[in-house]
Amino acid sequence: MSLKKLFIILLSALAASTYAATTIVPYGNSAWVHGYTYDGKNTMKFSRSAFFFNKIKQYNEGAGPGHQLTELFVYAATIEISPAKNNQYLPNNFRLTYYPSRLMSKITDNWDDWVGQLDAGFNSVHAYSHLTVTGKAKAKRVLNIIDISGVVGYKGSHGTWYMNGLDQPSAMQLANVVAAQVCADDVVDGVSFDIEPFSFSNDSGVIQGYGQKYFYTQIAKDFAGHYSNGKKDPLHCVDGMHKQGRIFGIFTGGGAVQDNPSAIAKVLTQYGNGYLIFGLYDLGDNVVAGVAESPSAHAQEVQTAIASDMQLAEQYKIPYQFAIGAAATATQFERLGPTPTGYNQIDYVKADIAAINNSSARKDPLFKGIDLYAFNEELLVKDPNQTTVHLNRQYPPDIFSDTQKAVVPYLQNNL
């Protein structure tokens, strides 16, 4: 064999294993957990700490081995970016609303009020940290992975509106602010980011740029304890409870990853602390919030999505989870206001679990579990048949409230 041919073979092997670093992301089933209370005008009034504690405890007590919720995505914080002056972002332009409890009376456009609105998330996270699951040896603490959501490039949205347009130094600075706040709390094990639309390319949102790519690159570094070259871990992301640092997941669809899969894989796996959360609900090409899709149509779409997502994950060695609509989503629900759809939530859930089981995911070492959407007090959408904006309640808002009371016992034995 010639030296040139040997070099090519070695180079190909190196390229194939570039992103195959050992992951610290554990296997576990999770659920998004909200805890809102609304006033009579359908606007958020204040947040109730640990609203679903007893229901989650009840679910885990009745769940069989391997079907318990071992992680929670607690909606506890939001990223806030205030407008830059002369295109210059300073540290005080960036905040993460994760603080000890300070409830506010209503949402306003006032910066300080907005920053204060989700402070009850801190109390929720600490309350949920007392949940445990029974293992083979002893009870283990349910992991707290706080959910940070946002919308990029959507006019009027608070917080992440400017994220895509951040240059590299500014995006890194934002990541450091977020990591410092997250890692200051010992009971926070990581973050589930749901910042949409997700993109590492310069083509997403009204404000375009590579801000998300720079942000997540620094998050991975910070959470691994590598804040900057040559310095120790001043953010304390590595500690006695997190000896390998904190983890982070990114919620998205496989299509968004296809734009730049190599760069995304590198960020998620370079330190072994990142993973993708592939959404398996609201999959149609022409999704309209408030228009229900049939479970049979969804069943076909979810099989296609799983096959595509797994192929992508396998090619680039990216750890992943699947997220399913266990309660009402934009297009999977039983009732909109007083109007029934004729569908049952359990049929969507069964289609998802069947599709996952019929794939090779359960045997795939990259597969890290199933996430449930969601524990909500209410889910509000605009009725597409009405000319005026009127928010209607979609049902079931959480997995305990489906009409047939079938979702919970099914998941307790099949998740």
Order of alpha helices (4+ residues) and beta strands (2+ residues): alpha-beta-beta-beta-alpha-beta-beta-alpha-alpha-beta-beta-beta-alpha-beta-alpha-beta-alpha-alpha-beta-alpha-beta-beta-beta-alpha-beta-beta-beta-alpha
